[in-house]
């Protein structure tokens, strides 16, 4: 879970860089957009992981959707992240 959380930061930073490059300043709007994209990435990643977990299993990639066979823990992470 922590790798997904850490990966969401560089995933959302291009929004801040684009906003700053276009406006020439770093404002609160850029950070609001960062927060939206950051928060969106976690449930998005977990839901895709649930969909393709069969394909991830043979590769031995230890993501939550592979470890959680029933999908209950993954579903809770999607809802409460």
mmCIF file of the N, C-alpha and C atoms, coordinates in Angstrom:
data_MODEL
# 
_entry.id   MODEL 
# 
loop_
_atom_site.group_PDB 
_atom_site.id 
_atom_site.type_symbol 
_atom_site.label_atom_id 
_atom_site.label_alt_id 
_atom_site.label_comp_id 
_atom_site.label_asym_id 
_atom_site.label_entity_id 
_atom_site.label_seq_id 
_atom_site.pdbx_PDB_ins_code 
_atom_site.Cartn_x 
_atom_site.Cartn_y 
_atom_site.Cartn_z 
_atom_site.occupancy 
_atom_site.B_iso_or_equiv 
_atom_site.pdbx_formal_charge 
_atom_site.auth_seq_id 
_atom_site.auth_comp_id 
_atom_site.auth_asym_id 
_atom_site.auth_atom_id 
_atom_site.pdbx_PDB_model_num 
ATOM 1   N N  . UNK A 1 1  ? 0.814   -1.190  0.000   1.00 0.00 ? 1  UNK A N  1 
ATOM 2   C CA . UNK A 1 1  ? 0.000   0.000   0.000   1.00 0.00 ? 1  UNK A CA 1 
ATOM 3   C C  . UNK A 1 1  ? 0.860   1.258   0.000   1.00 0.00 ? 1  UNK A C  1 
ATOM 4   N N  . UNK A 1 2  ? 1.962   1.236   0.718   1.00 0.00 ? 2  UNK A N  1 
ATOM 5   C CA . UNK A 1 2  ? 2.772   2.444   0.817   1.00 0.00 ? 2  UNK A CA 1 
ATOM 6   C C  . UNK A 1 2  ? 3.447   2.803   -0.506  1.00 0.00 ? 2  UNK A C  1 
ATOM 7   N N  . UNK A 1 3  ? 3.755   1.791   -1.313  1.00 0.00 ? 3  UNK A N  1 
ATOM 8   C CA . UNK A 1 3  ? 4.362   2.095   -2.606  1.00 0.00 ? 3  UNK A CA 1 
ATOM 9   C C  . UNK A 1 3  ? 3.364   2.804   -3.510  1.00 0.00 ? 3  UNK A C  1 
ATOM 10  N N  . UNK A 1 4  ? 2.097   2.441   -3.425  1.00 0.00 ? 4  UNK A N  1 
ATOM 11  C CA . UNK A 1 4  ? 1.065   3.116   -4.204  1.00 0.00 ? 4  UNK A CA 1 
ATOM 12  C C  . UNK A 1 4  ? 0.892   4.551   -3.724  1.00 0.00 ? 4  UNK A C  1 
ATOM 13  N N  . UNK A 1 5  ? 0.914   4.731   -2.432  1.00 0.00 ? 5  UNK A N  1 
ATOM 14  C CA . UNK A 1 5  ? 0.793   6.068   -1.853  1.00 0.00 ? 5  UNK A CA 1 
ATOM 15  C C  . UNK A 1 5  ? 1.977   6.939   -2.258  1.00 0.00 ? 5  UNK A C  1 
ATOM 16  N N  . UNK A 1 6  ? 3.181   6.381   -2.189  1.00 0.00 ? 6  UNK A N  1 
ATOM 17  C CA . UNK A 1 6  ? 4.372   7.136   -2.587  1.00 0.00 ? 6  UNK A CA 1 
ATOM 18  C C  . UNK A 1 6  ? 4.372   7.422   -4.084  1.00 0.00 ? 6  UNK A C  1 
ATOM 19  N N  . UNK A 1 7  ? 3.883   6.494   -4.882  1.00 0.00 ? 7  UNK A N  1 
ATOM 20  C CA . UNK A 1 7  ? 3.834   6.695   -6.328  1.00 0.00 ? 7  UNK A CA 1 
ATOM 21  C C  . UNK A 1 7  ? 2.785   7.693   -6.761  1.00 0.00 ? 7  UNK A C  1 
ATOM 22  N N  . UNK A 1 8  ? 1.805   7.954   -5.909  1.00 0.00 ? 8  UNK A N  1 
ATOM 23  C CA . UNK A 1 8  ? 0.774   8.929   -6.246  1.00 0.00 ? 8  UNK A CA 1 
ATOM 24  C C  . UNK A 1 8  ? 1.324   10.360  -6.234  1.00 0.00 ? 8  UNK A C  1 
ATOM 25  N N  . UNK A 1 9  ? 2.377   10.596  -5.481  1.00 0.00 ? 9  UNK A N  1 
ATOM 26  C CA . UNK A 1 9  ? 2.973   11.943  -5.437  1.00 0.00 ? 9  UNK A CA 1 
ATOM 27  C C  . UNK A 1 9  ? 3.582   12.324  -6.785  1.00 0.00 ? 9  UNK A C  1 
ATOM 28  N N  . UNK A 1 10 ? 4.518   11.543  -7.346  1.00 0.00 ? 10 UNK A N  1 
ATOM 29  C CA . UNK A 1 10 ? 5.042   11.922  -8.656  1.00 0.00 ? 10 UNK A CA 1 
ATOM 30  C C  . UNK A 1 10 ? 3.995   11.813  -9.758  1.00 0.00 ? 10 UNK A C  1 
ATOM 31  N N  . UNK A 1 11 ? 2.938   11.041  -9.519  1.00 0.00 ? 11 UNK A N  1 
ATOM 32  C CA . UNK A 1 11 ? 1.865   10.971  -10.500 1.00 0.00 ? 11 UNK A CA 1 
ATOM 33  C C  . UNK A 1 11 ? 1.037   12.241  -10.551 1.00 0.00 ? 11 UNK A C  1 
ATOM 34  N N  . UNK A 1 12 ? 0.956   12.958  -9.444  1.00 0.00 ? 12 UNK A N  1 
ATOM 35  C CA . UNK A 1 12 ? 0.161   14.175  -9.383  1.00 0.00 ? 12 UNK A CA 1 
ATOM 36  C C  . UNK A 1 12 ? 0.990   15.447  -9.565  1.00 0.00 ? 12 UNK A C  1 
ATOM 37  N N  . UNK A 1 13 ? 2.301   15.354  -9.476  1.00 0.00 ? 13 UNK A N  1 
ATOM 38  C CA . UNK A 1 13 ? 3.148   16.550  -9.608  1.00 0.00 ? 13 UNK A CA 1 
ATOM 39  C C  . UNK A 1 13 ? 3.116   17.208  -10.993 1.00 0.00 ? 13 UNK A C  1 
ATOM 40  N N  . UNK A 1 14 ? 2.944   16.468  -12.089 1.00 0.00 ? 14 UNK A N  1 
ATOM 41  C CA . UNK A 1 14 ? 2.874   17.156  -13.390 1.00 0.00 ? 14 UNK A CA 1 
ATOM 42  C C  . UNK A 1 14 ? 1.762   18.204  -13.469 1.00 0.00 ? 14 UNK A C  1 
ATOM 43  N N  . UNK A 1 15 ? 0.686   18.015  -12.721 1.00 0.00 ? 15 UNK A N  1 
ATOM 44  C CA . UNK A 1 15 ? -0.384  19.016  -12.675 1.00 0.00 ? 15 UNK A CA 1 
ATOM 45  C C  . UNK A 1 15 ? 0.149   20.326  -12.102 1.00 0.00 ? 15 UNK A C  1 
ATOM 46  N N  . UNK A 1 16 ? 0.903   20.213  -11.020 1.00 0.00 ? 16 UNK A N  1 
ATOM 47  C CA . UNK A 1 16 ? 1.478   21.394  -10.374 1.00 0.00 ? 16 UNK A CA 1 
ATOM 48  C C  . UNK A 1 16 ? 2.494   22.063  -11.300 1.00 0.00 ? 16 UNK A C  1 
ATOM 49  N N  . UNK A 1 17 ? 3.319   21.256  -11.951 1.00 0.00 ? 17 UNK A N  1 
ATOM 50  C CA . UNK A 1 17 ? 4.328   21.817  -12.858 1.00 0.00 ? 17 UNK A CA 1 
ATOM 51  C C  . UNK A 1 17 ? 3.672   22.509  -14.053 1.00 0.00 ? 17 UNK A C  1 
ATOM 52  N N  . UNK A 1 18 ? 2.626   21.886  -14.611 1.00 0.00 ? 18 UNK A N  1 
ATOM 53  C CA . UNK A 1 18 ? 1.929   22.493  -15.740 1.00 0.00 ? 18 UNK A CA 1 
ATOM 54  C C  . UNK A 1 18 ? 1.243   23.787  -15.358 1.00 0.00 ? 18 UNK A C  1 
ATOM 55  N N  . UNK A 1 19 ? 0.595   23.787  -14.208 1.00 0.00 ? 19 UNK A N  1 
ATOM 56  C CA . UNK A 1 19 ? -0.079  24.996  -13.731 1.00 0.00 ? 19 UNK A CA 1 
ATOM 57  C C  . UNK A 1 19 ? 0.934   26.119  -13.510 1.00 0.00 ? 19 UNK A C  1 
ATOM 58  N N  . UNK A 1 20 ? 2.035   25.780  -12.855 1.00 0.00 ? 20 UNK A N  1 
ATOM 59  C CA . UNK A 1 20 ? 3.064   26.781  -12.574 1.00 0.00 ? 20 UNK A CA 1 
ATOM 60  C C  . UNK A 1 20 ? 3.691   27.297  -13.859 1.00 0.00 ? 20 UNK A C  1 
ATOM 61  N N  . UNK A 1 21 ? 3.921   26.411  -14.823 1.00 0.00 ? 21 UNK A N  1 
ATOM 62  C CA . UNK A 1 21 ? 4.489   26.841  -16.090 1.00 0.00 ? 21 UNK A CA 1 
ATOM 63  C C  . UNK A 1 21 ? 3.548   27.738  -16.877 1.00 0.00 ? 21 UNK A C  1 
ATOM 64  N N  . UNK A 1 22 ? 2.262   27.451  -16.838 1.00 0.00 ? 22 UNK A N  1 
ATOM 65  C CA . UNK A 1 22 ? 1.289   28.238  -17.589 1.00 0.00 ? 22 UNK A CA 1 
ATOM 66  C C  . UNK A 1 22 ? 0.988   29.569  -16.915 1.00 0.00 ? 22 UNK A C  1 
ATOM 67  N N  . UNK A 1 23 ? 0.919   29.568  -15.605 1.00 0.00 ? 23 UNK A N  1 
ATOM 68  C CA . UNK A 1 23 ? 0.566   30.789  -14.870 1.00 0.00 ? 23 UNK A CA 1 
ATOM 69  C C  . UNK A 1 23 ? 1.767   31.594  -14.407 1.00 0.00 ? 23 UNK A C  1 
ATOM 70  N N  . UNK A 1 24 ? 2.904   30.939  -14.310 1.00 0.00 ? 24 UNK A N  1 
ATOM 71  C CA . UNK A 1 24 ? 4.087   31.642  -13.835 1.00 0.00 ? 24 UNK A CA 1 
ATOM 72  C C  . UNK A 1 24 ? 4.135   31.807  -12.326 1.00 0.00 ? 24 UNK A C  1 
ATOM 73  N N  . UNK A 1 25 ? 3.244   31.141  -11.619 1.00 0.00 ? 25 UNK A N  1 
ATOM 74  C CA . UNK A 1 25 ? 3.235   31.207  -10.162 1.00 0.00 ? 25 UNK A CA 1 
ATOM 75  C C  . UNK A 1 25 ? 2.657   29.916  -9.596  1.00 0.00 ? 25 UNK A C  1 
ATOM 76  N N  . UNK A 1 26 ? 3.030   29.614  -8.378  1.00 0.00 ? 26 UNK A N  1 
ATOM 77  C CA . UNK A 1 26 ? 2.517   28.442  -7.687  1.00 0.00 ? 26 UNK A CA 1 
ATOM 78  C C  . UNK A 1 26 ? 1.422   28.919  -6.745  1.00 0.00 ? 26 UNK A C  1 
ATOM 79  N N  . UNK A 1 27 ? 0.177   28.583  -7.080  1.00 0.00 ? 27 UNK A N  1 
ATOM 80  C CA . UNK A 1 27 ? -0.950  29.080  -6.290  1.00 0.00 ? 27 UNK A CA 1 
ATOM 81  C C  . UNK A 1 27 ? -1.725  27.925  -5.666  1.00 0.00 ? 27 UNK A C  1 
ATOM 82  N N  . UNK A 1 28 ? -2.710  28.280  -4.869  1.00 0.00 ? 28 UNK A N  1 
ATOM 83  C CA . UNK A 1 28 ? -3.517  27.289  -4.166  1.00 0.00 ? 28 UNK A CA 1 
ATOM 84  C C  . UNK A 1 28 ? -4.288  26.407  -5.147  1.00 0.00 ? 28 UNK A C  1 
ATOM 85  N N  . UNK A 1 29 ? -4.672  26.939  -6.288  1.00 0.00 ? 29 UNK A N  1 
ATOM 86  C CA . UNK A 1 29 ? -5.402  26.147  -7.273  1.00 0.00 ? 29 UNK A CA 1 
ATOM 87  C C  . UNK A 1 29 ? -4.578  24.963  -7.760  1.00 0.00 ? 29 UNK A C  1 
ATOM 88  N N  . UNK A 1 30 ? -3.283  25.155  -7.920  1.00 0.00 ? 30 UNK A N  1 
ATOM 89  C CA . UNK A 1 30 ? -2.406  24.063  -8.334  1.00 0.00 ? 30 UNK A CA 1 
ATOM 90  C C  . UNK A 1 30 ? -2.383  22.963  -7.279  1.00 0.00 ? 30 UNK A C  1 
ATOM 91  N N  . UNK A 1 31 ? -2.360  23.341  -6.022  1.00 0.00 ? 31 UNK A N  1 
ATOM 92  C CA . UNK A 1 31 ? -2.341  22.345  -4.952  1.00 0.00 ? 31 UNK A CA 1 
ATOM 93  C C  . UNK A 1 31 ? -3.689  21.649  -4.809  1.00 0.00 ? 31 UNK A C  1 
ATOM 94  N N  . UNK A 1 32 ? -4.775  22.341  -5.111  1.00 0.00 ? 32 UNK A N  1 
ATOM 95  C CA . UNK A 1 32 ? -6.090  21.692  -5.098  1.00 0.00 ? 32 UNK A CA 1 
ATOM 96  C C  . UNK A 1 32 ? -6.157  20.640  -6.195  1.00 0.00 ? 32 UNK A C  1 
ATOM 97  N N  . UNK A 1 33 ? -5.684  20.980  -7.386  1.00 0.00 ? 33 UNK A N  1 
ATOM 98  C CA . UNK A 1 33 ? -5.636  20.005  -8.475  1.00 0.00 ? 33 UNK A CA 1 
ATOM 99  C C  . UNK A 1 33 ? -4.724  18.832  -8.128  1.00 0.00 ? 33 UNK A C  1 
ATOM 100 N N  . UNK A 1 34 ? -3.591  19.132  -7.502  1.00 0.00 ? 34 UNK A N  1 
ATOM 101 C CA . UNK A 1 34 ? -2.689  18.067  -7.041  1.00 0.00 ? 34 UNK A CA 1 
ATOM 102 C C  . UNK A 1 34 ? -3.424  17.117  -6.102  1.00 0.00 ? 34 UNK A C  1 
ATOM 103 N N  . UNK A 1 35 ? -4.157  17.671  -5.138  1.00 0.00 ? 35 UNK A N  1 
ATOM 104 C CA . UNK A 1 35 ? -4.874  16.847  -4.163  1.00 0.00 ? 35 UNK A CA 1 
ATOM 105 C C  . UNK A 1 35 ? -5.931  15.981  -4.838  1.00 0.00 ? 35 UNK A C  1 
ATOM 106 N N  . UNK A 1 36 ? -6.650  16.544  -5.805  1.00 0.00 ? 36 UNK A N  1 
ATOM 107 C CA . UNK A 1 36 ? -7.673  15.776  -6.516  1.00 0.00 ? 36 UNK A CA 1 
ATOM 108 C C  . UNK A 1 36 ? -7.045  14.594  -7.238  1.00 0.00 ? 36 UNK A C  1 
ATOM 109 N N  . UNK A 1 37 ? -5.979  14.837  -7.981  1.00 0.00 ? 37 UNK A N  1 
ATOM 110 C CA . UNK A 1 37 ? -5.336  13.761  -8.741  1.00 0.00 ? 37 UNK A CA 1 
ATOM 111 C C  . UNK A 1 37 ? -4.677  12.761  -7.794  1.00 0.00 ? 37 UNK A C  1 
ATOM 112 N N  . UNK A 1 38 ? -4.062  13.239  -6.729  1.00 0.00 ? 38 UNK A N  1 
ATOM 113 C CA . UNK A 1 38 ? -3.428  12.355  -5.747  1.00 0.00 ? 38 UNK A CA 1 
ATOM 114 C C  . UNK A 1 38 ? -4.450  11.409  -5.128  1.00 0.00 ? 38 UNK A C  1 
ATOM 115 N N  . UNK A 1 39 ? -5.560  11.942  -4.669  1.00 0.00 ? 39 UNK A N  1 
ATOM 116 C CA . UNK A 1 39 ? -6.584  11.126  -4.025  1.00 0.00 ? 39 UNK A CA 1 
ATOM 117 C C  . UNK A 1 39 ? -7.248  10.187  -5.019  1.00 0.00 ? 39 UNK A C  1 
ATOM 118 N N  . UNK A 1 40 ? -7.420  10.622  -6.253  1.00 0.00 ? 40 UNK A N  1 
ATOM 119 C CA . UNK A 1 40 ? -8.058  9.800   -7.283  1.00 0.00 ? 40 UNK A CA 1 
ATOM 120 C C  . UNK A 1 40 ? -7.210  8.589   -7.662  1.00 0.00 ? 40 UNK A C  1 
ATOM 121 N N  . UNK A 1 41 ? -5.903  8.718   -7.619  1.00 0.00 ? 41 UNK A N  1 
ATOM 122 C CA . UNK A 1 41 ? -5.028  7.646   -8.093  1.00 0.00 ? 41 UNK A CA 1 
ATOM 123 C C  . UNK A 1 41 ? -5.131  6.365   -7.274  1.00 0.00 ? 41 UNK A C  1 
ATOM 124 N N  . UNK A 1 42 ? -5.343  6.470   -5.980  1.00 0.00 ? 42 UNK A N  1 
ATOM 125 C CA . UNK A 1 42 ? -5.352  5.279   -5.129  1.00 0.00 ? 42 UNK A CA 1 
ATOM 126 C C  . UNK A 1 42 ? -6.526  4.343   -5.433  1.00 0.00 ? 42 UNK A C  1 
ATOM 127 N N  . UNK A 1 43 ? -7.775  4.811   -5.395  1.00 0.00 ? 43 UNK A N  1 
ATOM 128 C CA . UNK A 1 43 ? -8.863  3.890   -5.748  1.00 0.00 ? 43 UNK A CA 1 
ATOM 129 C C  . UNK A 1 43 ? -8.805  3.460   -7.206  1.00 0.00 ? 43 UNK A C  1 
ATOM 130 N N  . UNK A 1 44 ? -8.310  4.319   -8.066  1.00 0.00 ? 44 UNK A N  1 
ATOM 131 C CA . UNK A 1 44 ? -8.173  3.981   -9.483  1.00 0.00 ? 44 UNK A CA 1 
ATOM 132 C C  . UNK A 1 44 ? -7.197  2.816   -9.664  1.00 0.00 ? 44 UNK A C  1 
ATOM 133 N N  . UNK A 1 45 ? -6.062  2.872   -9.013  1.00 0.00 ? 45 UNK A N  1 
ATOM 134 C CA . UNK A 1 45 ? -5.068  1.809   -9.107  1.00 0.00 ? 45 UNK A CA 1 
ATOM 135 C C  . UNK A 1 45 ? -5.608  0.497   -8.548  1.00 0.00 ? 45 UNK A C  1 
ATOM 136 N N  . UNK A 1 46 ? -6.264  0.561   -7.387  1.00 0.00 ? 46 UNK A N  1 
ATOM 137 C CA . UNK A 1 46 ? -6.778  -0.658  -6.770  1.00 0.00 ? 46 UNK A CA 1 
ATOM 138 C C  . UNK A 1 46 ? -7.888  -1.289  -7.600  1.00 0.00 ? 46 UNK A C  1 
ATOM 139 N N  . UNK A 1 47 ? -8.748  -0.476  -8.195  1.00 0.00 ? 47 UNK A N  1 
ATOM 140 C CA . UNK A 1 47 ? -9.820  -1.053  -9.012  1.00 0.00 ? 47 UNK A CA 1 
ATOM 141 C C  . UNK A 1 47 ? -9.265  -1.688  -10.279 1.00 0.00 ? 47 UNK A C  1 
ATOM 142 N N  . UNK A 1 48 ? -8.271  -1.095  -10.892 1.00 0.00 ? 48 UNK A N  1 
ATOM 143 C CA . UNK A 1 48 ? -7.624  -1.720  -12.050 1.00 0.00 ? 48 UNK A CA 1 
ATOM 144 C C  . UNK A 1 48 ? -6.924  -3.000  -11.610 1.00 0.00 ? 48 UNK A C  1 
ATOM 145 N N  . UNK A 1 49 ? -6.294  -2.981  -10.454 1.00 0.00 ? 49 UNK A N  1 
ATOM 146 C CA . UNK A 1 49 ? -5.632  -4.174  -9.931  1.00 0.00 ? 49 UNK A CA 1 
ATOM 147 C C  . UNK A 1 49 ? -6.600  -5.318  -9.709  1.00 0.00 ? 49 UNK A C  1 
ATOM 148 N N  . UNK A 1 50 ? -7.811  -4.999  -9.260  1.00 0.00 ? 50 UNK A N  1 
ATOM 149 C CA . UNK A 1 50 ? -8.816  -6.049  -9.087  1.00 0.00 ? 50 UNK A CA 1 
ATOM 150 C C  . UNK A 1 50 ? -9.212  -6.647  -10.432 1.00 0.00 ? 50 UNK A C  1 
ATOM 151 N N  . UNK A 1 51 ? -9.268  -5.815  -11.437 1.00 0.00 ? 51 UNK A N  1 
ATOM 152 C CA . UNK A 1 51 ? -9.683  -6.264  -12.762 1.00 0.00 ? 51 UNK A CA 1 
ATOM 153 C C  . UNK A 1 51 ? -8.633  -7.149  -13.424 1.00 0.00 ? 51 UNK A C  1 
ATOM 154 N N  . UNK A 1 52 ? -7.368  -6.844  -13.219 1.00 0.00 ? 52 UNK A N  1 
ATOM 155 C CA . UNK A 1 52 ? -6.303  -7.584  -13.905 1.00 0.00 ? 52 UNK A CA 1 
ATOM 156 C C  . UNK A 1 52 ? -5.476  -8.445  -12.950 1.00 0.00 ? 52 UNK A C  1 
ATOM 157 N N  . UNK A 1 53 ? -6.021  -8.786  -11.792 1.00 0.00 ? 53 UNK A N  1 
ATOM 158 C CA . UNK A 1 53 ? -5.235  -9.522  -10.798 1.00 0.00 ? 53 UNK A CA 1 
ATOM 159 C C  . UNK A 1 53 ? -4.796  -10.892 -11.311 1.00 0.00 ? 53 UNK A C  1 
ATOM 160 N N  . UNK A 1 54 ? -5.578  -11.508 -12.174 1.00 0.00 ? 54 UNK A N  1 
ATOM 161 C CA . UNK A 1 54 ? -5.156  -12.805 -12.722 1.00 0.00 ? 54 UNK A CA 1 
ATOM 162 C C  . UNK A 1 54 ? -3.888  -12.656 -13.550 1.00 0.00 ? 54 UNK A C  1 
ATOM 163 N N  . UNK A 1 55 ? -3.753  -11.554 -14.240 1.00 0.00 ? 55 UNK A N  1 
ATOM 164 C CA . UNK A 1 55 ? -2.559  -11.327 -15.048 1.00 0.00 ? 55 UNK A CA 1 
ATOM 165 C C  . UNK A 1 55 ? -1.340  -10.960 -14.221 1.00 0.00 ? 55 UNK A C  1 
ATOM 166 N N  . UNK A 1 56 ? -1.560  -10.389 -13.045 1.00 0.00 ? 56 UNK A N  1 
ATOM 167 C CA . UNK A 1 56 ? -0.450  -9.993  -12.171 1.00 0.00 ? 56 UNK A CA 1 
ATOM 168 C C  . UNK A 1 56 ? 0.068   -11.167 -11.352 1.00 0.00 ? 56 UNK A C  1 
ATOM 169 N N  . UNK A 1 57 ? -0.782  -12.138 -11.086 1.00 0.00 ? 57 UNK A N  1 
ATOM 170 C CA . UNK A 1 57 ? -0.419  -13.277 -10.242 1.00 0.00 ? 57 UNK A CA 1 
ATOM 171 C C  . UNK A 1 57 ? 0.781   -14.068 -10.768 1.00 0.00 ? 57 UNK A C  1 
ATOM 172 N N  . UNK A 1 58 ? 0.796   -14.475 -12.041 1.00 0.00 ? 58 UNK A N  1 
ATOM 173 C CA . UNK A 1 58 ? 1.938   -15.268 -12.515 1.00 0.00 ? 58 UNK A CA 1 
ATOM 174 C C  . UNK A 1 58 ? 3.268   -14.524 -12.436 1.00 0.00 ? 58 UNK A C  1 
ATOM 175 N N  . UNK A 1 59 ? 3.222   -13.214 -12.522 1.00 0.00 ? 59 UNK A N  1 
ATOM 176 C CA . UNK A 1 59 ? 4.454   -12.435 -12.452 1.00 0.00 ? 59 UNK A CA 1 
ATOM 177 C C  . UNK A 1 59 ? 4.975   -12.271 -11.043 1.00 0.00 ? 59 UNK A C  1 
ATOM 178 N N  . UNK A 1 60 ? 4.178   -12.633 -10.052 1.00 0.00 ? 60 UNK A N  1 
ATOM 179 C CA . UNK A 1 60 ? 4.603   -12.527 -8.661  1.00 0.00 ? 60 UNK A CA 1 
ATOM 180 C C  . UNK A 1 60 ? 4.606   -11.103 -8.138  1.00 0.00 ? 60 UNK A C  1 
ATOM 181 N N  . UNK A 1 61 ? 3.847   -10.212 -8.782  1.00 0.00 ? 61 UNK A N  1 
ATOM 182 C CA . UNK A 1 61 ? 3.773   -8.828  -8.342  1.00 0.00 ? 61 UNK A CA 1 
ATOM 183 C C  . UNK A 1 61 ? 2.859   -8.746  -7.120  1.00 0.00 ? 61 UNK A C  1 
ATOM 184 N N  . UNK A 1 62 ? 3.406   -8.441  -5.948  1.00 0.00 ? 62 UNK A N  1 
ATOM 185 C CA . UNK A 1 62 ? 2.607   -8.513  -4.727  1.00 0.00 ? 62 UNK A CA 1 
ATOM 186 C C  . UNK A 1 62 ? 1.756   -7.264  -4.488  1.00 0.00 ? 62 UNK A C  1 
ATOM 187 N N  . UNK A 1 63 ? 0.760   -7.042  -5.316  1.00 0.00 ? 63 UNK A N  1 
ATOM 188 C CA . UNK A 1 63 ? -0.162  -5.933  -5.087  1.00 0.00 ? 63 UNK A CA 1 
ATOM 189 C C  . UNK A 1 63 ? -1.327  -6.437  -4.254  1.00 0.00 ? 63 UNK A C  1 
ATOM 190 N N  . UNK A 1 64 ? -2.058  -5.536  -3.654  1.00 0.00 ? 64 UNK A N  1 
ATOM 191 C CA . UNK A 1 64 ? -3.130  -5.895  -2.739  1.00 0.00 ? 64 UNK A CA 1 
ATOM 192 C C  . UNK A 1 64 ? -4.177  -6.772  -3.406  1.00 0.00 ? 64 UNK A C  1 
ATOM 193 N N  . UNK A 1 65 ? -4.505  -6.498  -4.647  1.00 0.00 ? 65 UNK A N  1 
ATOM 194 C CA . UNK A 1 65 ? -5.549  -7.281  -5.316  1.00 0.00 ? 65 UNK A CA 1 
ATOM 195 C C  . UNK A 1 65 ? -5.123  -8.720  -5.577  1.00 0.00 ? 65 UNK A C  1 
ATOM 196 N N  . UNK A 1 66 ? -3.836  -8.994  -5.627  1.00 0.00 ? 66 UNK A N  1 
ATOM 197 C CA . UNK A 1 66 ? -3.353  -10.364 -5.803  1.00 0.00 ? 66 UNK A CA 1 
ATOM 198 C C  . UNK A 1 66 ? -3.360  -11.094 -4.460  1.00 0.00 ? 66 UNK A C  1 
ATOM 199 N N  . UNK A 1 67 ? -2.939  -10.418 -3.420  1.00 0.00 ? 67 UNK A N  1 
ATOM 200 C CA . UNK A 1 67 ? -2.872  -11.013 -2.086  1.00 0.00 ? 67 UNK A CA 1 
ATOM 201 C C  . UNK A 1 67 ? -4.269  -11.248 -1.520  1.00 0.00 ? 67 UNK A C  1 
ATOM 202 N N  . UNK A 1 68 ? -5.178  -10.303 -1.763  1.00 0.00 ? 68 UNK A N  1 
ATOM 203 C CA . UNK A 1 68 ? -6.543  -10.375 -1.246  1.00 0.00 ? 68 UNK A CA 1 
ATOM 204 C C  . UNK A 1 68 ? -7.427  -11.086 -2.268  1.00 0.00 ? 68 UNK A C  1 
ATOM 205 N N  . UNK A 1 69 ? -7.523  -12.383 -2.149  1.00 0.00 ? 69 UNK A N  1 
ATOM 206 C CA . UNK A 1 69 ? -8.265  -13.194 -3.113  1.00 0.00 ? 69 UNK A CA 1 
ATOM 207 C C  . UNK A 1 69 ? -9.760  -12.887 -3.083  1.00 0.00 ? 69 UNK A C  1 
ATOM 208 N N  . UNK A 1 70 ? -10.311 -12.647 -1.905  1.00 0.00 ? 70 UNK A N  1 
ATOM 209 C CA . UNK A 1 70 ? -11.756 -12.402 -1.791  1.00 0.00 ? 70 UNK A CA 1 
ATOM 210 C C  . UNK A 1 70 ? -12.141 -11.023 -2.326  1.00 0.00 ? 70 UNK A C  1 
ATOM 211 N N  . UNK A 1 71 ? -11.216 -10.074 -2.303  1.00 0.00 ? 71 UNK A N  1 
ATOM 212 C CA . UNK A 1 71 ? -11.495 -8.719  -2.770  1.00 0.00 ? 71 UNK A CA 1 
ATOM 213 C C  . UNK A 1 71 ? -12.078 -7.809  -1.715  1.00 0.00 ? 71 UNK A C  1 
ATOM 214 N N  . UNK A 1 72 ? -12.291 -8.311  -0.513  1.00 0.00 ? 72 UNK A N  1 
ATOM 215 C CA . UNK A 1 72 ? -12.893 -7.490  0.539   1.00 0.00 ? 72 UNK A CA 1 
ATOM 216 C C  . UNK A 1 72 ? -11.968 -6.376  1.019   1.00 0.00 ? 72 UNK A C  1 
ATOM 217 N N  . UNK A 1 73 ? -10.714 -6.706  1.265   1.00 0.00 ? 73 UNK A N  1 
ATOM 218 C CA . UNK A 1 73 ? -9.765  -5.677  1.713   1.00 0.00 ? 73 UNK A CA 1 
ATOM 219 C C  . UNK A 1 73 ? -9.539  -4.637  0.628   1.00 0.00 ? 73 UNK A C  1 
ATOM 220 N N  . UNK A 1 74 ? -9.422  -5.099  -0.594  1.00 0.00 ? 74 UNK A N  1 
ATOM 221 C CA . UNK A 1 74 ? -9.201  -4.177  -1.718  1.00 0.00 ? 74 UNK A CA 1 
ATOM 222 C C  . UNK A 1 74 ? -10.408 -3.254  -1.875  1.00 0.00 ? 74 UNK A C  1 
ATOM 223 N N  . UNK A 1 75 ? -11.593 -3.799  -1.755  1.00 0.00 ? 75 UNK A N  1 
ATOM 224 C CA . UNK A 1 75 ? -12.806 -2.990  -1.836  1.00 0.00 ? 75 UNK A CA 1 
ATOM 225 C C  . UNK A 1 75 ? -12.879 -1.918  -0.752  1.00 0.00 ? 75 UNK A C  1 
ATOM 226 N N  . UNK A 1 76 ? -12.461 -2.296  0.459   1.00 0.00 ? 76 UNK A N  1 
ATOM 227 C CA . UNK A 1 76 ? -12.433 -1.307  1.548   1.00 0.00 ? 76 UNK A CA 1 
ATOM 228 C C  . UNK A 1 76 ? -11.413 -0.212  1.243   1.00 0.00 ? 76 UNK A C  1 
ATOM 229 N N  . UNK A 1 77 ? -10.258 -0.583  0.704   1.00 0.00 ? 77 UNK A N  1 
ATOM 230 C CA . UNK A 1 77 ? -9.247  0.435   0.359   1.00 0.00 ? 77 UNK A CA 1 
ATOM 231 C C  . UNK A 1 77 ? -9.773  1.389   -0.705  1.00 0.00 ? 77 UNK A C  1 
ATOM 232 N N  . UNK A 1 78 ? -10.518 0.852   -1.669  1.00 0.00 ? 78 UNK A N  1 
ATOM 233 C CA . UNK A 1 78 ? -11.084 1.697   -2.722  1.00 0.00 ? 78 UNK A CA 1 
ATOM 234 C C  . UNK A 1 78 ? -12.063 2.696   -2.126  1.00 0.00 ? 78 UNK A C  1 
ATOM 235 N N  . UNK A 1 79 ? -12.911 2.240   -1.213  1.00 0.00 ? 79 UNK A N  1 
ATOM 236 C CA . UNK A 1 79 ? -13.925 3.107   -0.637  1.00 0.00 ? 79 UNK A CA 1 
ATOM 237 C C  . UNK A 1 79 ? -13.386 4.125   0.354   1.00 0.00 ? 79 UNK A C  1 
ATOM 238 N N  . UNK A 1 80 ? -12.383 3.724   1.135   1.00 0.00 ? 80 UNK A N  1 
ATOM 239 C CA . UNK A 1 80 ? -11.959 4.575   2.241   1.00 0.00 ? 80 UNK A CA 1 
ATOM 240 C C  . UNK A 1 80 ? -10.609 5.255   2.038   1.00 0.00 ? 80 UNK A C  1 
ATOM 241 N N  . UNK A 1 81 ? -10.027 5.189   0.880   1.00 0.00 ? 81 UNK A N  1 
ATOM 242 C CA . UNK A 1 81 ? -8.756  5.881   0.629   1.00 0.00 ? 81 UNK A CA 1 
ATOM 243 C C  . UNK A 1 81 ? -8.996  7.339   0.444   1.00 0.00 ? 81 UNK A C  1 
# 
